[in-house]
Amino acid sequence: MTKVKVAIIGSGNIGTDLMIKIMRTSDILEMGAMVGVDPASDGLARADRLGVAITSDGIEGLQKLSVWDDIKIVFDATSAYAHKHHDEVCRAAGKVIVDLTPAAIGPYTVPVVNMEANLDQPNVNMVTCGGQATIPIVAAVSKVAKVHYAEIIASISSKSAGPGTRANIDEFTETTRRAIEEVGGAGKGKAIIILNPAEPPLLMRDTVFTLCEMADEAEIEKSIEDMVAQVQSYVPGYRLKQKVQFERFGSNNPLKIPGYGEFEGIKTSVYLEVEGAAHYLPAYAGNLDIMTSAAMGTGEKIATLKFGAAA
């Protein structure tokens, strides 16, 4: 068995969940180091107990660890601001970086949509949790008919949003919007995130609206259901909350949109739910699970094709 050593920068919720997921489920990746800036963080303490090399001195501390030379892939689960520096350091050292922040220095990557096209890049960006959940749906509709507009609303439990997520709200909406257009294929995109304080905490819910040209509704529905099945291959808790809904607007009843005019075509409404695997955090934190699952799957593919890993 040949595994590829990886490091995770960011010992918060996302980084710790990714570490546990890699150690429990990956036959391709091997934890080399966990990096943080808070010596008292639970993520660093867990990594230490599990025998993983740790440092609380950020990426500078990582470079001083003996395992640094053996690390091929670095996962960044910090912030969009910090990622710029991490990217510079990793590129200079020849490390591939998988970016779980909204920095979007590298190309947007959604495994079931465009992962193969980006595997040779030194930096790949995992968009956002909302993007990972909803862009596959926009892309599924785009496979059948031209999508003029797509809007997504991601609702996550407030308890699953750590300081990193809260510090990146603006970047979340902008990064997700651009990825809806560039990866999902929509002519224009919009993204909204809601932190829901409900108790007990609710599972992640995502709503996707698209406006596309006239097409066979059965073909659109099948494309969406096929895409959901593909996402479920790495996020089992990803599912349709109810059947896909359609509304048709023709010349006799066009949809009037302020600032756009009259739209003739199909409005598709998709309602999703994401339940986490609970590797580290509770099942309601599906927003973290879909990010870490997508990142691990991308890392495994890079490790296999670029570094010759074999299970």
DRENDO-128831 format. One record per residue (C-alpha): residue number from 1; x, z, y. Coordinates in pm, 1 decimal, always signed. Layout:
# DRENDO-128831
@i:NUM u:X w:Z v:Y
...
***
This chain:
# DRENDO-128831
@i:1 u:+0.0 w:+0.0 v:+0.0
@i:2 u:+143.7 w:-103.7 v:+337.0
@i:3 u:-10.6 w:+65.0 v:+640.4
@i:4 u:+57.7 w:+10.2 v:+1009.3
@i:5 u:+136.8 w:+314.6 v:+1222.7
@i:6 u:-74.5 w:+363.1 v:+1534.4
@i:7 u:-90.8 w:+601.8 v:+1827.1
@i:8 u:-394.1 w:+717.9 v:+2022.4
@i:9 u:-361.7 w:+801.3 v:+2391.5
@i:10 u:-644.7 w:+1030.1 v:+2495.9
@i:11 u:-728.8 w:+1346.8 v:+2304.7
@i:12 u:-1088.5 w:+1371.4 v:+2426.9
@i:13 u:-1410.4 w:+1287.6 v:+2242.5
@i:14 u:-1342.5 w:+917.6 v:+2185.1
@i:15 u:-977.0 w:+956.2 v:+2092.8
@i:16 u:-1042.3 w:+1243.2 v:+1852.7
@i:17 u:-1332.7 w:+1065.4 v:+1685.4
@i:18 u:-1113.6 w:+756.1 v:+1640.7
@i:19 u:-834.6 w:+965.9 v:+1488.8
@i:20 u:-1068.2 w:+1126.5 v:+1234.9
@i:21 u:-1220.7 w:+789.1 v:+1150.9
@i:22 u:-878.8 w:+630.4 v:+1089.8
@i:23 u:-758.8 w:+919.0 v:+874.7
@i:24 u:-1076.9 w:+936.5 v:+666.4
@i:25 u:-1172.0 w:+573.9 v:+623.5
@i:26 u:-892.2 w:+326.3 v:+699.8
@i:27 u:-682.4 w:+170.4 v:+424.1
@i:28 u:-494.2 w:-34.4 v:+683.6
@i:29 u:-400.0 w:+201.8 v:+968.6
@i:30 u:-197.6 w:+523.0 v:+962.5
@i:31 u:-193.8 w:+782.6 v:+1238.2
@i:32 u:+150.4 w:+811.7 v:+1393.5
@i:33 u:+80.7 w:+1016.1 v:+1706.1
@i:34 u:-193.3 w:+1170.0 v:+1918.7
@i:35 u:-123.8 w:+1181.1 v:+2293.0
@i:36 u:-292.6 w:+1390.5 v:+2560.0
@i:37 u:-228.3 w:+1563.4 v:+2890.2
@i:38 u:-402.2 w:+1893.9 v:+2817.9
@i:39 u:-199.7 w:+2117.1 v:+2581.5
@i:40 u:-515.6 w:+2315.0 v:+2502.5
@i:41 u:-732.2 w:+2015.5 v:+2405.2
@i:42 u:-917.8 w:+2030.4 v:+2074.6
@i:43 u:-799.8 w:+1678.9 v:+1989.6
@i:44 u:-432.1 w:+1774.0 v:+2003.0
@i:45 u:-497.0 w:+2093.9 v:+1807.7
@i:46 u:-678.6 w:+1902.3 v:+1534.0
@i:47 u:-407.7 w:+1637.4 v:+1517.1
@i:48 u:-142.1 w:+1907.0 v:+1483.8
@i:49 u:-333.0 w:+2076.6 v:+1201.4
@i:50 u:-363.1 w:+1740.4 v:+1025.1
@i:51 u:+10.7 w:+1679.7 v:+1043.5
@i:52 u:+3.3 w:+1413.1 v:+1313.7
@i:53 u:+281.3 w:+1412.8 v:+1574.1
@i:54 u:+147.7 w:+1525.5 v:+1912.9
@i:55 u:+248.5 w:+1539.7 v:+2277.4
@i:56 u:+69.9 w:+1667.2 v:+2587.3
@i:57 u:+303.3 w:+1477.4 v:+2819.0
@i:58 u:+112.9 w:+1149.5 v:+2820.9
@i:59 u:+269.9 w:+817.2 v:+2736.6
@i:60 u:+607.8 w:+939.4 v:+2859.9
@i:61 u:+592.7 w:+1208.6 v:+2594.1
@i:62 u:+493.7 w:+949.2 v:+2334.9
@i:63 u:+805.2 w:+747.2 v:+2410.9
@i:64 u:+1018.9 w:+1053.3 v:+2333.4
@i:65 u:+866.8 w:+1110.1 v:+1988.3
@i:66 u:+1074.4 w:+993.4 v:+1691.9
@i:67 u:+776.3 w:+794.5 v:+1561.5
@i:68 u:+758.7 w:+575.8 v:+1875.7
@i:69 u:+971.3 w:+295.4 v:+1731.0
@i:70 u:+750.6 w:+273.9 v:+1420.0
@i:71 u:+422.6 w:+247.7 v:+1609.6
@i:72 u:+284.8 w:-106.9 v:+1626.3
@i:73 u:-59.4 w:-53.4 v:+1780.9
@i:74 u:-163.5 w:+185.8 v:+2058.3
@i:75 u:-527.8 w:+275.7 v:+2117.4
@i:76 u:-600.1 w:+381.8 v:+2476.3
@i:77 u:-897.3 w:+617.2 v:+2511.4
@i:78 u:-821.2 w:+750.9 v:+2860.3
@i:79 u:-945.3 w:+594.7 v:+3185.1
@i:80 u:-945.3 w:+256.1 v:+3353.7
@i:81 u:-702.2 w:+387.7 v:+3614.8
@i:82 u:-452.1 w:+531.2 v:+3364.2
@i:83 u:-470.0 w:+226.3 v:+3141.6
@i:84 u:-285.5 w:+8.5 v:+3390.7
@i:85 u:+30.4 w:+215.5 v:+3347.0
@i:86 u:-14.6 w:+244.5 v:+2970.9
@i:87 u:-46.3 w:-133.1 v:+2946.2
@i:88 u:+279.7 w:-186.4 v:+3133.2
@i:89 u:+468.9 w:+55.1 v:+2907.6
@i:90 u:+325.3 w:-85.9 v:+2583.6
@i:91 u:+387.1 w:-448.2 v:+2678.9
@i:92 u:+748.6 w:-370.0 v:+2769.2
@i:93 u:+795.6 w:-203.5 v:+2428.9
@i:94 u:+626.1 w:-483.5 v:+2234.5
@i:95 u:+329.1 w:-272.5 v:+2124.6
@i:96 u:-20.2 w:-419.0 v:+2089.9
@i:97 u:-273.0 w:-214.8 v:+2284.6
@i:98 u:-642.1 w:-178.6 v:+2199.5
@i:99 u:-814.4 w:-69.1 v:+2519.0
@i:100 u:-1121.2 w:+155.1 v:+2488.8
@i:101 u:-1144.2 w:+199.8 v:+2867.1
@i:102 u:-1331.8 w:-32.8 v:+3105.4
@i:103 u:-1001.6 w:-150.6 v:+3261.2
@i:104 u:-1042.1 w:-498.0 v:+3108.6
@i:105 u:-682.5 w:-608.8 v:+3154.9
@i:106 u:-698.2 w:-793.2 v:+2824.1
@i:107 u:-980.9 w:-1019.5 v:+2703.0
@i:108 u:-1319.1 w:-866.1 v:+2623.4
@i:109 u:-1351.3 w:-825.0 v:+2247.4
@i:110 u:-1670.5 w:-767.1 v:+2051.3
@i:111 u:-1586.6 w:-788.1 v:+1677.4
@i:112 u:-1890.9 w:-982.1 v:+1558.5
@i:113 u:-1879.8 w:-1226.5 v:+1848.7
@i:114 u:-1521.7 w:-1317.7 v:+1940.6
@i:115 u:-1262.9 w:-1098.0 v:+1772.2
@i:116 u:-1086.4 w:-1383.1 v:+1593.1
@i:117 u:-1014.2 w:-1558.8 v:+1922.7
@i:118 u:-822.3 w:-1261.6 v:+2066.2
@i:119 u:-609.8 w:-1131.5 v:+1780.2
@i:120 u:-286.4 w:-1279.3 v:+1914.7
@i:121 u:-322.3 w:-1106.0 v:+2252.9
@i:122 u:-94.2 w:-811.7 v:+2349.0
@i:123 u:-395.2 w:-627.8 v:+2492.4
@i:124 u:-759.2 w:-647.6 v:+2384.0
@i:125 u:-1043.0 w:-470.9 v:+2564.1
@i:126 u:-1336.4 w:-317.8 v:+2376.3
@i:127 u:-1568.8 w:-350.9 v:+2679.7
@i:128 u:-1791.9 w:-37.0 v:+2676.1
@i:129 u:-2019.2 w:+144.4 v:+2433.3
@i:130 u:-2320.5 w:-27.4 v:+2591.0
@i:131 u:-2143.5 w:-360.4 v:+2570.9
@i:132 u:-2055.7 w:-318.8 v:+2203.2
@i:133 u:-2419.3 w:-236.1 v:+2126.3
@i:134 u:-2590.5 w:-503.9 v:+2333.9
@i:135 u:-2361.9 w:-805.6 v:+2377.0
@i:136 u:-2408.6 w:-907.6 v:+2010.6
@i:137 u:-2781.8 w:-937.1 v:+2081.1
@i:138 u:-2728.0 w:-1153.2 v:+2391.3
@i:139 u:-2487.1 w:-1369.7 v:+2189.8
@i:140 u:-2744.9 w:-1400.7 v:+1910.4
@i:141 u:-3003.5 w:-1536.4 v:+2153.8
@i:142 u:-2740.2 w:-1766.3 v:+2307.3
@i:143 u:-2679.8 w:-1921.7 v:+1966.6
@i:144 u:-3035.1 w:-2054.4 v:+1971.3
@i:145 u:-3109.1 w:-2124.1 v:+2338.5
@i:146 u:-2935.0 w:-2114.2 v:+2675.7
@i:147 u:-2964.3 w:-1765.9 v:+2825.5
@i:148 u:-3006.2 w:-1775.4 v:+3203.2
@i:149 u:-3021.1 w:-1398.1 v:+3252.3
@i:150 u:-2957.4 w:-1086.6 v:+3043.1
@i:151 u:-3008.6 w:-724.1 v:+3136.9
@i:152 u:-2906.2 w:-424.4 v:+2927.8
@i:153 u:-2992.7 w:-57.8 v:+2965.2
@i:154 u:-2781.7 w:+190.8 v:+2768.0
@i:155 u:-2920.1 w:+543.6 v:+2740.1
@i:156 u:-2686.2 w:+804.8 v:+2592.9
@i:157 u:-2703.5 w:+1178.3 v:+2549.1
@i:158 u:-2546.5 w:+1360.4 v:+2840.4
@i:159 u:-2364.0 w:+1580.2 v:+2589.4
@i:160 u:-2184.1 w:+1278.7 v:+2443.4
@i:161 u:-2046.4 w:+1173.8 v:+2782.7
@i:162 u:-1715.1 w:+1346.0 v:+2838.8
@i:163 u:-1509.8 w:+1350.3 v:+3160.2
@i:164 u:-1357.0 w:+1010.6 v:+3079.1
@i:165 u:-1697.8 w:+844.8 v:+3048.5
@i:166 u:-1827.0 w:+1012.3 v:+3364.0
@i:167 u:-1521.4 w:+905.7 v:+3561.7
@i:168 u:-1575.0 w:+542.8 v:+3460.5
@i:169 u:-1944.5 w:+487.7 v:+3540.3
@i:170 u:-1879.6 w:+221.4 v:+3805.7
@i:171 u:-1630.5 w:+42.6 v:+3581.7
@i:172 u:-1879.8 w:+65.9 v:+3293.7
@i:173 u:-2150.4 w:-124.7 v:+3476.2
@i:174 u:-1916.5 w:-390.3 v:+3616.9
@i:175 u:-1720.3 w:-444.7 v:+3294.3
@i:176 u:-2036.5 w:-463.3 v:+3085.0
@i:177 u:-2197.8 w:-706.9 v:+3328.2
@i:178 u:-1903.3 w:-943.1 v:+3317.9
@i:179 u:-1879.7 w:-924.4 v:+2939.5
@i:180 u:-2250.9 w:-1002.3 v:+2905.7
@i:181 u:-2173.6 w:-1328.7 v:+3082.8
@i:182 u:-1830.2 w:-1411.7 v:+2939.2
@i:183 u:-1884.7 w:-1301.1 v:+2577.6
@i:184 u:-2262.7 w:-1290.3 v:+2544.0
@i:185 u:-2308.1 w:-1628.5 v:+2709.7
@i:186 u:-2560.9 w:-1529.5 v:+2976.9
@i:187 u:-2559.9 w:-1718.1 v:+3305.4
@i:188 u:-2605.0 w:-1389.4 v:+3490.2
@i:189 u:-2586.6 w:-1034.1 v:+3357.8
@i:190 u:-2679.9 w:-683.8 v:+3465.3
@i:191 u:-2592.6 w:-347.7 v:+3309.8
@i:192 u:-2738.4 w:-1.0 v:+3360.2
@i:193 u:-2627.4 w:+327.3 v:+3200.1
@i:194 u:-2842.5 w:+639.8 v:+3178.8
@i:195 u:-2708.6 w:+985.5 v:+3088.3
@i:196 u:-3004.7 w:+1161.9 v:+2928.5
@i:197 u:-2995.7 w:+1545.5 v:+2952.2
@i:198 u:-3277.6 w:+1591.5 v:+2698.5
@i:199 u:-3258.6 w:+1881.1 v:+2452.4
@i:200 u:-3223.4 w:+1844.0 v:+2164.1
@i:201 u:-2992.2 w:+1549.4 v:+2240.4
@i:202 u:-3133.6 w:+1203.3 v:+2170.7
@i:203 u:-2965.4 w:+923.0 v:+1980.5
@i:204 u:-2817.5 w:+635.2 v:+2180.8
@i:205 u:-3088.9 w:+386.5 v:+2277.1
@i:206 u:-3023.0 w:+37.5 v:+2411.7
@i:207 u:-3267.9 w:-210.5 v:+2560.7
@i:208 u:-3180.7 w:-578.9 v:+2593.8
@i:209 u:-3385.4 w:-827.7 v:+2797.4
@i:210 u:-3298.0 w:-1197.1 v:+2802.1
@i:211 u:-3451.2 w:-1497.4 v:+2977.2
@i:212 u:-3373.8 w:-1816.4 v:+2788.4
@i:213 u:-3492.0 w:-2173.7 v:+2764.9
@i:214 u:-3786.3 w:-2262.4 v:+2543.1
@i:215 u:-3699.4 w:-2239.8 v:+2173.0
@i:216 u:-3839.9 w:-2144.9 v:+1833.6
@i:217 u:-3911.8 w:-1771.4 v:+1848.4
@i:218 u:-3862.0 w:-1737.6 v:+1472.0
@i:219 u:-3510.1 w:-1881.1 v:+1506.7
@i:220 u:-3426.2 w:-1634.8 v:+1784.5
@i:221 u:-3560.8 w:-1342.7 v:+1581.7
@i:222 u:-3362.9 w:-1444.3 v:+1273.0
@i:223 u:-3045.1 w:-1486.0 v:+1477.7
@i:224 u:-3091.6 w:-1134.5 v:+1618.3
@i:225 u:-3163.5 w:-982.2 v:+1276.5
@i:226 u:-2856.7 w:-1153.2 v:+1127.9
@i:227 u:-2643.1 w:-1019.1 v:+1411.2
@i:228 u:-2776.7 w:-665.7 v:+1361.4
@i:229 u:-2679.4 w:-687.0 v:+994.8
@i:230 u:-2326.2 w:-791.6 v:+1092.3
@i:231 u:-2286.7 w:-497.2 v:+1330.0
@i:232 u:-2420.3 w:-264.3 v:+1059.3
@i:233 u:-2125.1 w:-363.3 v:+840.3
@i:234 u:-1904.2 w:-138.0 v:+1055.4
@i:235 u:-2167.1 w:+77.3 v:+1231.3
@i:236 u:-2425.4 w:+168.2 v:+961.9
@i:237 u:-2636.3 w:+362.7 v:+1213.2
@i:238 u:-2698.9 w:+53.4 v:+1430.1
@i:239 u:-3057.5 w:-69.2 v:+1396.6
@i:240 u:-3357.7 w:-231.4 v:+1557.8
@i:241 u:-3601.4 w:+32.4 v:+1677.6
@i:242 u:-3894.5 w:-211.2 v:+1649.2
@i:243 u:-3962.5 w:-581.4 v:+1600.8
@i:244 u:-3826.1 w:-827.4 v:+1854.4
@i:245 u:-4080.7 w:-900.7 v:+2127.7
@i:246 u:-4138.3 w:-1234.1 v:+2303.1
@i:247 u:-4321.7 w:-1354.1 v:+2612.7
@i:248 u:-4355.4 w:-1723.8 v:+2701.1
@i:249 u:-4373.2 w:-1848.3 v:+3057.2
@i:250 u:-4473.3 w:-2209.6 v:+3119.8
@i:251 u:-4560.6 w:-2422.6 v:+3420.5
@i:252 u:-4910.8 w:-2273.5 v:+3427.0
@i:253 u:-4785.3 w:-1912.1 v:+3421.2
@i:254 u:-4422.1 w:-1897.4 v:+3541.7
@i:255 u:-4242.1 w:-1565.4 v:+3572.8
@i:256 u:-4184.1 w:-1500.2 v:+3943.2
@i:257 u:-3848.4 w:-1333.7 v:+4002.5
@i:258 u:-3751.3 w:-1209.8 v:+4351.3
@i:259 u:-3442.6 w:-1390.4 v:+4473.3
@i:260 u:-3453.9 w:-1634.7 v:+4181.6
@i:261 u:-3782.2 w:-1816.6 v:+4202.5
@i:262 u:-4006.6 w:-1919.0 v:+3916.5
@i:263 u:-3875.5 w:-1902.2 v:+3560.6
@i:264 u:-4012.6 w:-2106.8 v:+3272.5
@i:265 u:-3894.0 w:-2013.1 v:+2926.8
@i:266 u:-3887.3 w:-1714.0 v:+2691.6
@i:267 u:-3835.2 w:-1347.2 v:+2769.7
@i:268 u:-3695.0 w:-1164.3 v:+2467.3
@i:269 u:-3705.4 w:-784.9 v:+2449.9
@i:270 u:-3490.9 w:-600.9 v:+2194.4
@i:271 u:-3490.2 w:-224.3 v:+2142.5
@i:272 u:-3196.2 w:-70.3 v:+1957.9
@i:273 u:-3092.0 w:+270.4 v:+1831.4
@i:274 u:-2737.9 w:+376.3 v:+1738.9
@i:275 u:-2680.3 w:+679.9 v:+1518.7
@i:276 u:-2321.8 w:+798.1 v:+1488.3
@i:277 u:-2139.5 w:+857.3 v:+1160.0
@i:278 u:-2062.9 w:+1216.2 v:+1273.0
@i:279 u:-1695.7 w:+1198.2 v:+1174.9
@i:280 u:-1607.8 w:+1433.5 v:+1462.8
@i:281 u:-1906.9 w:+1465.2 v:+1692.4
@i:282 u:-2279.8 w:+1498.3 v:+1612.9
@i:283 u:-2483.1 w:+1197.0 v:+1502.3
@i:284 u:-2643.6 w:+1165.1 v:+1846.5
@i:285 u:-2309.1 w:+1043.2 v:+1984.8
@i:286 u:-2365.6 w:+688.5 v:+1863.1
@i:287 u:-2214.2 w:+561.0 v:+2186.7
@i:288 u:-1877.3 w:+697.8 v:+2075.2
@i:289 u:-1917.2 w:+583.6 v:+1716.2
@i:290 u:-1982.6 w:+220.7 v:+1803.5
@i:291 u:-1675.4 w:+214.9 v:+2030.0
@i:292 u:-1440.8 w:+378.6 v:+1782.1
@i:293 u:-1574.8 w:+172.6 v:+1491.6
@i:294 u:-1527.2 w:-151.5 v:+1685.2
@i:295 u:-1178.9 w:-44.7 v:+1795.4
@i:296 u:-1070.9 w:+54.4 v:+1444.8
@i:297 u:-1203.5 w:-270.9 v:+1298.7
@i:298 u:-1016.2 w:-468.8 v:+1562.6
@i:299 u:-699.6 w:-268.9 v:+1501.8
@i:300 u:-724.3 w:-327.1 v:+1126.7
@i:301 u:-761.3 w:-701.3 v:+1178.3
@i:302 u:-459.6 w:-711.1 v:+1411.0
@i:303 u:-257.8 w:-501.1 v:+1165.8
@i:304 u:-341.7 w:-736.9 v:+880.0
@i:305 u:-283.6 w:-1066.9 v:+1054.2
@i:306 u:-3.2 w:-974.2 v:+1293.8
@i:307 u:+191.1 w:-705.7 v:+1106.0
@i:308 u:+118.1 w:-789.1 v:+741.5
@i:309 u:-64.5 w:-468.4 v:+653.7
@i:310 u:-220.5 w:-464.6 v:+307.4
@i:311 u:-459.5 w:-217.4 v:+146.5
***
